Amino acid sequence: MAQLKAIARLADQGHLAEARQCCERLLAEQGPNAEAFYWLGLLSDAGGKPGEAQKFYRKALYLQPQHPEALSHLATLLVAQGDLAAARRLQVRAAQGVDKDA
């Protein structure tokens, strides 16, 4: 999808606000999208908003329960908060998704 590639390119170039606007526009035009929510989580995380990032990662996982990047990033945030049990559950889910693909 061209919009998602544009979001990734903007984020990689450090244009976080523009990348966020593209995500929000994509969601407004097309409705819920796991990848857009993942990018909003990543952008929130990069912007120092871990609580907001968690919400977006969870939305991505609601739509795509085995989204590998969302699982990984959410697990990392949970470890940072000291919720090791929840982080471990996400890590197990991520590993199970990898095993299914093998």
Backbone atoms as SQL, in Angstrom:
CREATE TABLE atoms (id INTEGER PRIMARY KEY, chain TEXT, resi INTEGER, resn TEXT, atom TEXT, x REAL, y REAL, z REAL);
INSERT INTO atoms VALUES
  (1, 'A', 1, 'MET', 'N', 0.843, -1.178, 0.000),
  (2, 'A', 1, 'MET', 'CA', 0.000, 0.000, 0.000),
  (3, 'A', 1, 'MET', 'C', 0.889, 1.241, 0.000),
  (4, 'A', 2, 'ALA', 'N', 0.656, 2.116, -0.918),
  (5, 'A', 2, 'ALA', 'CA', 1.494, 3.302, -1.113),
  (6, 'A', 2, 'ALA', 'C', 1.480, 4.229, 0.101),
  (7, 'A', 3, 'GLN', 'N', 0.316, 4.369, 0.742),
  (8, 'A', 3, 'GLN', 'CA', 0.236, 5.266, 1.896),
  (9, 'A', 3, 'GLN', 'C', 1.116, 4.779, 3.046),
  (10, 'A', 4, 'LEU', 'N', 1.154, 3.477, 3.253),
  (11, 'A', 4, 'LEU', 'CA', 1.980, 2.934, 4.337),
  (12, 'A', 4, 'LEU', 'C', 3.466, 3.102, 4.035),
  (13, 'A', 5, 'LYS', 'N', 3.834, 2.962, 2.778),
  (14, 'A', 5, 'LYS', 'CA', 5.232, 3.195, 2.398),
  (15, 'A', 5, 'LYS', 'C', 5.605, 4.656, 2.612),
  (16, 'A', 6, 'ALA', 'N', 4.686, 5.550, 2.309),
  (17, 'A', 6, 'ALA', 'CA', 4.938, 6.977, 2.517),
  (18, 'A', 6, 'ALA', 'C', 5.093, 7.278, 4.005),
  (19, 'A', 7, 'ILE', 'N', 4.284, 6.647, 4.831),
  (20, 'A', 7, 'ILE', 'CA', 4.381, 6.830, 6.280),
  (21, 'A', 7, 'ILE', 'C', 5.744, 6.360, 6.770),
  (22, 'A', 8, 'ALA', 'N', 6.170, 5.194, 6.326),
  (23, 'A', 8, 'ALA', 'CA', 7.471, 4.657, 6.726),
  (24, 'A', 8, 'ALA', 'C', 8.595, 5.585, 6.278),
  (25, 'A', 9, 'ARG', 'N', 8.500, 6.083, 5.077),
  (26, 'A', 9, 'ARG', 'CA', 9.531, 6.982, 4.548),
  (27, 'A', 9, 'ARG', 'C', 9.601, 8.272, 5.372),
  (28, 'A', 10, 'LEU', 'N', 8.435, 8.849, 5.671),
  (29, 'A', 10, 'LEU', 'CA', 8.408, 10.076, 6.474),
  (30, 'A', 10, 'LEU', 'C', 8.993, 9.833, 7.866),
  (31, 'A', 11, 'ALA', 'N', 8.617, 8.725, 8.471),
  (32, 'A', 11, 'ALA', 'CA', 9.127, 8.404, 9.808),
  (33, 'A', 11, 'ALA', 'C', 10.632, 8.197, 9.778),
  (34, 'A', 12, 'ASP', 'N', 11.110, 7.485, 8.780),
  (35, 'A', 12, 'ASP', 'CA', 12.550, 7.240, 8.656),
  (36, 'A', 12, 'ASP', 'C', 13.327, 8.537, 8.468),
  (37, 'A', 13, 'GLN', 'N', 12.700, 9.522, 7.843),
  (38, 'A', 13, 'GLN', 'CA', 13.347, 10.816, 7.612),
  (39, 'A', 13, 'GLN', 'C', 13.193, 11.760, 8.804),
  (40, 'A', 14, 'GLY', 'N', 12.499, 11.290, 9.848),
  (41, 'A', 14, 'GLY', 'CA', 12.322, 12.111, 11.042),
  (42, 'A', 14, 'GLY', 'C', 11.147, 13.066, 10.994),
  (43, 'A', 15, 'HIS', 'N', 10.297, 12.925, 10.003),
  (44, 'A', 15, 'HIS', 'CA', 9.116, 13.782, 9.868),
  (45, 'A', 15, 'HIS', 'C', 7.937, 13.122, 10.593),
  (46, 'A', 16, 'LEU', 'N', 8.050, 13.073, 11.918),
  (47, 'A', 16, 'LEU', 'CA', 7.084, 12.314, 12.711),
  (48, 'A', 16, 'LEU', 'C', 5.683, 12.909, 12.667),
  (49, 'A', 17, 'ALA', 'N', 5.566, 14.208, 12.722),
  (50, 'A', 17, 'ALA', 'CA', 4.243, 14.836, 12.696),
  (51, 'A', 17, 'ALA', 'C', 3.547, 14.578, 11.357),
  (52, 'A', 18, 'GLU', 'N', 4.295, 14.665, 10.279),
  (53, 'A', 18, 'GLU', 'CA', 3.712, 14.401, 8.960),
  (54, 'A', 18, 'GLU', 'C', 3.315, 12.935, 8.827),
  (55, 'A', 19, 'ALA', 'N', 4.138, 12.044, 9.344),
  (56, 'A', 19, 'ALA', 'CA', 3.816, 10.615, 9.298),
  (57, 'A', 19, 'ALA', 'C', 2.536, 10.341, 10.084),
  (58, 'A', 20, 'ARG', 'N', 2.411, 10.984, 11.242),
  (59, 'A', 20, 'ARG', 'CA', 1.201, 10.825, 12.061),
  (60, 'A', 20, 'ARG', 'C', -0.032, 11.314, 11.297),
  (61, 'A', 21, 'GLN', 'N', 0.090, 12.462, 10.639),
  (62, 'A', 21, 'GLN', 'CA', -1.038, 12.995, 9.865),
  (63, 'A', 21, 'GLN', 'C', -1.448, 12.023, 8.758),
  (64, 'A', 22, 'CYS', 'N', -0.462, 11.413, 8.113),
  (65, 'A', 22, 'CYS', 'CA', -0.763, 10.436, 7.058),
  (66, 'A', 22, 'CYS', 'C', -1.501, 9.227, 7.632),
  (67, 'A', 23, 'CYS', 'N', -1.084, 8.774, 8.812),
  (68, 'A', 23, 'CYS', 'CA', -1.768, 7.653, 9.461),
  (69, 'A', 23, 'CYS', 'C', -3.218, 8.008, 9.764),
  (70, 'A', 24, 'GLU', 'N', -3.405, 9.174, 10.329),
  (71, 'A', 24, 'GLU', 'CA', -4.756, 9.607, 10.690),
  (72, 'A', 24, 'GLU', 'C', -5.634, 9.773, 9.453),
  (73, 'A', 25, 'ARG', 'N', -5.039, 10.279, 8.384),
  (74, 'A', 25, 'ARG', 'CA', -5.782, 10.434, 7.128),
  (75, 'A', 25, 'ARG', 'C', -6.164, 9.066, 6.563),
  (76, 'A', 26, 'LEU', 'N', -5.226, 8.126, 6.610),
  (77, 'A', 26, 'LEU', 'CA', -5.503, 6.772, 6.112),
  (78, 'A', 26, 'LEU', 'C', -6.649, 6.148, 6.902),
  (79, 'A', 27, 'LEU', 'N', -6.631, 6.298, 8.226),
  (80, 'A', 27, 'LEU', 'CA', -7.696, 5.746, 9.056),
  (81, 'A', 27, 'LEU', 'C', -9.031, 6.418, 8.774),
  (82, 'A', 28, 'ALA', 'N', -9.011, 7.724, 8.554),
  (83, 'A', 28, 'ALA', 'CA', -10.253, 8.448, 8.259),
  (84, 'A', 28, 'ALA', 'C', -10.838, 8.024, 6.919),
  (85, 'A', 29, 'GLU', 'N', -9.963, 7.766, 5.954),
  (86, 'A', 29, 'GLU', 'CA', -10.417, 7.400, 4.608),
  (87, 'A', 29, 'GLU', 'C', -10.821, 5.937, 4.505),
  (88, 'A', 30, 'GLN', 'N', -10.084, 5.053, 5.179),
  (89, 'A', 30, 'GLN', 'CA', -10.272, 3.622, 4.951),
  (90, 'A', 30, 'GLN', 'C', -10.777, 2.846, 6.165),
  (91, 'A', 31, 'GLY', 'N', -10.861, 3.480, 7.315),
  (92, 'A', 31, 'GLY', 'CA', -11.304, 2.795, 8.516),
  (93, 'A', 31, 'GLY', 'C', -10.144, 2.077, 9.196),
  (94, 'A', 32, 'PRO', 'N', -10.458, 1.269, 10.198),
  (95, 'A', 32, 'PRO', 'CA', -9.420, 0.607, 10.997),
  (96, 'A', 32, 'PRO', 'C', -8.425, -0.178, 10.147),
  (97, 'A', 33, 'ASN', 'N', -7.154, -0.007, 10.489),
  (98, 'A', 33, 'ASN', 'CA', -6.071, -0.644, 9.748),
  (99, 'A', 33, 'ASN', 'C', -4.953, -0.957, 10.741),
  (100, 'A', 34, 'ALA', 'N', -4.631, -2.230, 10.889),
  (101, 'A', 34, 'ALA', 'CA', -3.629, -2.649, 11.877),
  (102, 'A', 34, 'ALA', 'C', -2.288, -1.969, 11.653),
  (103, 'A', 35, 'GLU', 'N', -1.874, -1.864, 10.419),
  (104, 'A', 35, 'GLU', 'CA', -0.562, -1.283, 10.132),
  (105, 'A', 35, 'GLU', 'C', -0.528, 0.212, 10.477),
  (106, 'A', 36, 'ALA', 'N', -1.619, 0.920, 10.206),
  (107, 'A', 36, 'ALA', 'CA', -1.684, 2.348, 10.552),
  (108, 'A', 36, 'ALA', 'C', -1.645, 2.525, 12.071),
  (109, 'A', 37, 'PHE', 'N', -2.377, 1.678, 12.796),
  (110, 'A', 37, 'PHE', 'CA', -2.337, 1.759, 14.257),
  (111, 'A', 37, 'PHE', 'C', -0.941, 1.418, 14.781),
  (112, 'A', 38, 'TYR', 'N', -0.287, 0.444, 14.163),
  (113, 'A', 38, 'TYR', 'CA', 1.083, 0.116, 14.558),
  (114, 'A', 38, 'TYR', 'C', 1.988, 1.339, 14.383),
  (115, 'A', 39, 'TRP', 'N', 1.884, 2.006, 13.233),
  (116, 'A', 39, 'TRP', 'CA', 2.726, 3.178, 12.985),
  (117, 'A', 39, 'TRP', 'C', 2.409, 4.301, 13.970),
  (118, 'A', 40, 'LEU', 'N', 1.135, 4.482, 14.305),
  (119, 'A', 40, 'LEU', 'CA', 0.794, 5.498, 15.305),
  (120, 'A', 40, 'LEU', 'C', 1.410, 5.142, 16.657),
  (121, 'A', 41, 'GLY', 'N', 1.439, 3.857, 16.982),
  (122, 'A', 41, 'GLY', 'CA', 2.101, 3.418, 18.211),
  (123, 'A', 41, 'GLY', 'C', 3.585, 3.730, 18.179),
  (124, 'A', 42, 'LEU', 'N', 4.208, 3.409, 17.074),
  (125, 'A', 42, 'LEU', 'CA', 5.638, 3.657, 16.928),
  (126, 'A', 42, 'LEU', 'C', 5.954, 5.154, 17.007),
  (127, 'A', 43, 'LEU', 'N', 5.136, 5.958, 16.357),
  (128, 'A', 43, 'LEU', 'CA', 5.332, 7.409, 16.379),
  (129, 'A', 43, 'LEU', 'C', 5.100, 7.981, 17.773),
  (130, 'A', 44, 'SER', 'N', 4.106, 7.451, 18.476),
  (131, 'A', 44, 'SER', 'CA', 3.856, 7.892, 19.851),
  (132, 'A', 44, 'SER', 'C', 5.018, 7.505, 20.748),
  (133, 'A', 45, 'ASP', 'N', 5.516, 6.298, 20.560),
  (134, 'A', 45, 'ASP', 'CA', 6.661, 5.814, 21.336),
  (135, 'A', 45, 'ASP', 'C', 7.865, 6.720, 21.087),
  (136, 'A', 46, 'ALA', 'N', 8.118, 7.033, 19.839),
  (137, 'A', 46, 'ALA', 'CA', 9.242, 7.903, 19.487),
  (138, 'A', 46, 'ALA', 'C', 9.056, 9.310, 20.049),
  (139, 'A', 47, 'GLY', 'N', 7.818, 9.705, 20.208),
  (140, 'A', 47, 'GLY', 'CA', 7.513, 11.030, 20.747),
  (141, 'A', 47, 'GLY', 'C', 7.468, 11.071, 22.266),
  (142, 'A', 48, 'GLY', 'N', 7.851, 9.964, 22.907),
  (143, 'A', 48, 'GLY', 'CA', 7.883, 9.936, 24.370),
  (144, 'A', 48, 'GLY', 'C', 6.532, 9.795, 25.027),
  (145, 'A', 49, 'LYS', 'N', 5.597, 9.160, 24.336),
  (146, 'A', 49, 'LYS', 'CA', 4.245, 8.954, 24.876),
  (147, 'A', 49, 'LYS', 'C', 3.950, 7.453, 24.964),
  (148, 'A', 50, 'PRO', 'N', 4.560, 6.759, 25.924),
  (149, 'A', 50, 'PRO', 'CA', 4.405, 5.309, 25.982),
  (150, 'A', 50, 'PRO', 'C', 2.970, 4.840, 26.234),
  (151, 'A', 51, 'GLY', 'N', 2.202, 5.580, 27.015),
  (152, 'A', 51, 'GLY', 'CA', 0.815, 5.192, 27.267),
  (153, 'A', 51, 'GLY', 'C', -0.017, 5.234, 25.997),
  (154, 'A', 52, 'GLU', 'N', 0.163, 6.283, 25.231),
  (155, 'A', 52, 'GLU', 'CA', -0.525, 6.416, 23.945),
  (156, 'A', 52, 'GLU', 'C', -0.059, 5.326, 22.983),
  (157, 'A', 53, 'ALA', 'N', 1.249, 5.062, 22.984),
  (158, 'A', 53, 'ALA', 'CA', 1.800, 4.017, 22.117),
  (159, 'A', 53, 'ALA', 'C', 1.160, 2.668, 22.434),
  (160, 'A', 54, 'GLN', 'N', 1.031, 2.359, 23.717),
  (161, 'A', 54, 'GLN', 'CA', 0.414, 1.084, 24.108),
  (162, 'A', 54, 'GLN', 'C', -0.994, 0.952, 23.546),
  (163, 'A', 55, 'LYS', 'N', -1.771, 2.021, 23.629),
  (164, 'A', 55, 'LYS', 'CA', -3.150, 1.978, 23.125),
  (165, 'A', 55, 'LYS', 'C', -3.169, 1.670, 21.628),
  (166, 'A', 56, 'PHE', 'N', -2.268, 2.308, 20.882),
  (167, 'A', 56, 'PHE', 'CA', -2.240, 2.068, 19.437),
  (168, 'A', 56, 'PHE', 'C', -1.755, 0.659, 19.113),
  (169, 'A', 57, 'TYR', 'N', -0.730, 0.169, 19.833),
  (170, 'A', 57, 'TYR', 'CA', -0.269, -1.203, 19.606),
  (171, 'A', 57, 'TYR', 'C', -1.385, -2.197, 19.897),
  (172, 'A', 58, 'ARG', 'N', -2.148, -1.945, 20.953),
  (173, 'A', 58, 'ARG', 'CA', -3.267, -2.848, 21.297),
  (174, 'A', 58, 'ARG', 'C', -4.347, -2.824, 20.214),
  (175, 'A', 59, 'LYS', 'N', -4.596, -1.655, 19.632),
  (176, 'A', 59, 'LYS', 'CA', -5.572, -1.575, 18.538),
  (177, 'A', 59, 'LYS', 'C', -5.076, -2.375, 17.333),
  (178, 'A', 60, 'ALA', 'N', -3.782, -2.261, 17.038),
  (179, 'A', 60, 'ALA', 'CA', -3.214, -3.041, 15.933),
  (180, 'A', 60, 'ALA', 'C', -3.379, -4.531, 16.205),
  (181, 'A', 61, 'LEU', 'N', -3.136, -4.934, 17.443),
  (182, 'A', 61, 'LEU', 'CA', -3.235, -6.356, 17.791),
  (183, 'A', 61, 'LEU', 'C', -4.683, -6.844, 17.828),
  (184, 'A', 62, 'TYR', 'N', -5.604, -5.958, 18.125),
  (185, 'A', 62, 'TYR', 'CA', -7.010, -6.339, 18.071),
  (186, 'A', 62, 'TYR', 'C', -7.392, -6.718, 16.636),
  (187, 'A', 63, 'LEU', 'N', -6.887, -5.926, 15.689),
  (188, 'A', 63, 'LEU', 'CA', -7.207, -6.167, 14.283),
  (189, 'A', 63, 'LEU', 'C', -6.377, -7.297, 13.683),
  (190, 'A', 64, 'GLN', 'N', -5.146, -7.435, 14.146),
  (191, 'A', 64, 'GLN', 'CA', -4.232, -8.449, 13.612),
  (192, 'A', 64, 'GLN', 'C', -3.461, -9.029, 14.807),
  (193, 'A', 65, 'PRO', 'N', -4.041, -10.041, 15.475),
  (194, 'A', 65, 'PRO', 'CA', -3.479, -10.551, 16.732),
  (195, 'A', 65, 'PRO', 'C', -2.028, -11.023, 16.667),
  (196, 'A', 66, 'GLN', 'N', -1.531, -11.379, 15.523),
  (197, 'A', 66, 'GLN', 'CA', -0.146, -11.852, 15.409),
  (198, 'A', 66, 'GLN', 'C', 0.768, -10.831, 14.734),
  (199, 'A', 67, 'HIS', 'N', 0.397, -9.555, 14.770),
  (200, 'A', 67, 'HIS', 'CA', 1.223, -8.512, 14.157),
  (201, 'A', 67, 'HIS', 'C', 2.574, -8.513, 14.874),
  (202, 'A', 68, 'PRO', 'N', 3.634, -8.983, 14.209),
  (203, 'A', 68, 'PRO', 'CA', 4.910, -9.203, 14.910),
  (204, 'A', 68, 'PRO', 'C', 5.530, -7.946, 15.508),
  (205, 'A', 69, 'GLU', 'N', 5.510, -6.851, 14.775),
  (206, 'A', 69, 'GLU', 'CA', 6.132, -5.634, 15.284),
  (207, 'A', 69, 'GLU', 'C', 5.354, -5.056, 16.452),
  (208, 'A', 70, 'ALA', 'N', 4.023, -5.070, 16.363),
  (209, 'A', 70, 'ALA', 'CA', 3.211, -4.560, 17.471),
  (210, 'A', 70, 'ALA', 'C', 3.418, -5.410, 18.720),
  (211, 'A', 71, 'LEU', 'N', 3.471, -6.727, 18.558),
  (212, 'A', 71, 'LEU', 'CA', 3.737, -7.609, 19.695),
  (213, 'A', 71, 'LEU', 'C', 5.080, -7.263, 20.338),
  (214, 'A', 72, 'SER', 'N', 6.095, -7.116, 19.521),
  (215, 'A', 72, 'SER', 'CA', 7.438, -6.840, 20.021),
  (216, 'A', 72, 'SER', 'C', 7.526, -5.493, 20.732),
  (217, 'A', 73, 'HIS', 'N', 6.994, -4.465, 20.112),
  (218, 'A', 73, 'HIS', 'CA', 7.090, -3.127, 20.703),
  (219, 'A', 73, 'HIS', 'C', 6.251, -3.006, 21.974),
  (220, 'A', 74, 'LEU', 'N', 5.069, -3.612, 21.973),
  (221, 'A', 74, 'LEU', 'CA', 4.235, -3.579, 23.177),
  (222, 'A', 74, 'LEU', 'C', 4.920, -4.345, 24.304),
  (223, 'A', 75, 'ALA', 'N', 5.514, -5.482, 23.992),
  (224, 'A', 75, 'ALA', 'CA', 6.246, -6.252, 25.009),
  (225, 'A', 75, 'ALA', 'C', 7.377, -5.417, 25.595),
  (226, 'A', 76, 'THR', 'N', 8.092, -4.697, 24.763),
  (227, 'A', 76, 'THR', 'CA', 9.190, -3.850, 25.233),
  (228, 'A', 76, 'THR', 'C', 8.680, -2.764, 26.176),
  (229, 'A', 77, 'LEU', 'N', 7.556, -2.144, 25.827),
  (230, 'A', 77, 'LEU', 'CA', 6.977, -1.122, 26.706),
  (231, 'A', 77, 'LEU', 'C', 6.561, -1.723, 28.044),
  (232, 'A', 78, 'LEU', 'N', 5.991, -2.920, 28.005),
  (233, 'A', 78, 'LEU', 'CA', 5.548, -3.557, 29.244),
  (234, 'A', 78, 'LEU', 'C', 6.737, -3.923, 30.132),
  (235, 'A', 79, 'VAL', 'N', 7.828, -4.366, 29.528),
  (236, 'A', 79, 'VAL', 'CA', 9.041, -4.648, 30.306),
  (237, 'A', 79, 'VAL', 'C', 9.511, -3.372, 30.989),
  (238, 'A', 80, 'ALA', 'N', 9.520, -2.267, 30.255),
  (239, 'A', 80, 'ALA', 'CA', 9.965, -0.987, 30.819),
  (240, 'A', 80, 'ALA', 'C', 9.092, -0.563, 31.999),
  (241, 'A', 81, 'GLN', 'N', 7.832, -0.973, 31.997),
  (242, 'A', 81, 'GLN', 'CA', 6.911, -0.648, 33.085),
  (243, 'A', 81, 'GLN', 'C', 6.974, -1.678, 34.209),
  (244, 'A', 82, 'GLY', 'N', 7.737, -2.729, 33.996),
  (245, 'A', 82, 'GLY', 'CA', 7.861, -3.756, 35.017),
  (246, 'A', 82, 'GLY', 'C', 6.814, -4.848, 34.952),
  (247, 'A', 83, 'ASP', 'N', 5.994, -4.854, 33.914),
  (248, 'A', 83, 'ASP', 'CA', 4.970, -5.894, 33.762),
  (249, 'A', 83, 'ASP', 'C', 5.563, -7.048, 32.955),
  (250, 'A', 84, 'LEU', 'N', 6.432, -7.794, 33.606),
  (251, 'A', 84, 'LEU', 'CA', 7.166, -8.857, 32.924),
  (252, 'A', 84, 'LEU', 'C', 6.271, -10.008, 32.496),
  (253, 'A', 85, 'ALA', 'N', 5.246, -10.318, 33.288),
  (254, 'A', 85, 'ALA', 'CA', 4.352, -11.428, 32.944),
  (255, 'A', 85, 'ALA', 'C', 3.594, -11.131, 31.645),
  (256, 'A', 86, 'ALA', 'N', 3.054, -9.930, 31.529),
  (257, 'A', 86, 'ALA', 'CA', 2.324, -9.559, 30.307),
  (258, 'A', 86, 'ALA', 'C', 3.267, -9.509, 29.115),
  (259, 'A', 87, 'ALA', 'N', 4.462, -8.993, 29.339),
  (260, 'A', 87, 'ALA', 'CA', 5.447, -8.936, 28.257),
  (261, 'A', 87, 'ALA', 'C', 5.793, -10.342, 27.787),
  (262, 'A', 88, 'ARG', 'N', 5.961, -11.248, 28.712),
  (263, 'A', 88, 'ARG', 'CA', 6.301, -12.632, 28.356),
  (264, 'A', 88, 'ARG', 'C', 5.177, -13.279, 27.544),
  (265, 'A', 89, 'ARG', 'N', 3.935, -13.012, 27.921),
  (266, 'A', 89, 'ARG', 'CA', 2.806, -13.569, 27.149),
  (267, 'A', 89, 'ARG', 'C', 2.839, -13.079, 25.702),
  (268, 'A', 90, 'LEU', 'N', 3.157, -11.809, 25.517),
  (269, 'A', 90, 'LEU', 'CA', 3.251, -11.269, 24.158),
  (270, 'A', 90, 'LEU', 'C', 4.413, -11.893, 23.394),
  (271, 'A', 91, 'GLN', 'N', 5.516, -12.101, 24.074),
  (272, 'A', 91, 'GLN', 'CA', 6.678, -12.722, 23.436),
  (273, 'A', 91, 'GLN', 'C', 6.350, -14.154, 23.008),
  (274, 'A', 92, 'VAL', 'N', 5.596, -14.869, 23.827),
  (275, 'A', 92, 'VAL', 'CA', 5.173, -16.230, 23.470),
  (276, 'A', 92, 'VAL', 'C', 4.258, -16.185, 22.250),
  (277, 'A', 93, 'ARG', 'N', 3.313, -15.245, 22.237),
  (278, 'A', 93, 'ARG', 'CA', 2.437, -15.094, 21.063),
  (279, 'A', 93, 'ARG', 'C', 3.239, -14.824, 19.802),
  (280, 'A', 94, 'ALA', 'N', 4.244, -13.945, 19.917),
  (281, 'A', 94, 'ALA', 'CA', 5.073, -13.623, 18.752),
  (282, 'A', 94, 'ALA', 'C', 5.816, -14.867, 18.269),
  (283, 'A', 95, 'ALA', 'N', 6.336, -15.637, 19.193),
  (284, 'A', 95, 'ALA', 'CA', 7.059, -16.861, 18.827),
  (285, 'A', 95, 'ALA', 'C', 6.124, -17.873, 18.176),
  (286, 'A', 96, 'GLN', 'N', 4.910, -17.955, 18.658),
  (287, 'A', 96, 'GLN', 'CA', 3.938, -18.880, 18.077),
  (288, 'A', 96, 'GLN', 'C', 3.602, -18.474, 16.647),
  (289, 'A', 97, 'GLY', 'N', 3.517, -17.190, 16.407),
  (290, 'A', 97, 'GLY', 'CA', 3.252, -16.702, 15.054),
  (291, 'A', 97, 'GLY', 'C', 4.377, -17.029, 14.108),
  (292, 'A', 98, 'VAL', 'N', 5.610, -16.940, 14.593),
  (293, 'A', 98, 'VAL', 'CA', 6.777, -17.284, 13.789),
  (294, 'A', 98, 'VAL', 'C', 6.767, -18.764, 13.491),
  (295, 'A', 99, 'ASP', 'N', 6.455, -19.581, 14.498),
  (296, 'A', 99, 'ASP', 'CA', 6.417, -21.035, 14.305),
  (297, 'A', 99, 'ASP', 'C', 5.379, -21.444, 13.268),
  (298, 'A', 100, 'LYS', 'N', 4.238, -20.755, 13.248),
  (299, 'A', 100, 'LYS', 'CA', 3.187, -21.079, 12.282),
  (300, 'A', 100, 'LYS', 'C', 3.634, -20.805, 10.857),
  (301, 'A', 101, 'ASP', 'N', 4.455, -19.766, 10.695),
  (302, 'A', 101, 'ASP', 'CA', 4.921, -19.390, 9.368),
  (303, 'A', 101, 'ASP', 'C', 6.014, -20.301, 8.854),
  (304, 'A', 102, 'ALA', 'N', 6.700, -20.982, 9.760),
  (305, 'A', 102, 'ALA', 'CA', 7.838, -21.829, 9.366),
  (306, 'A', 102, 'ALA', 'C', 7.401, -23.099, 8.666);
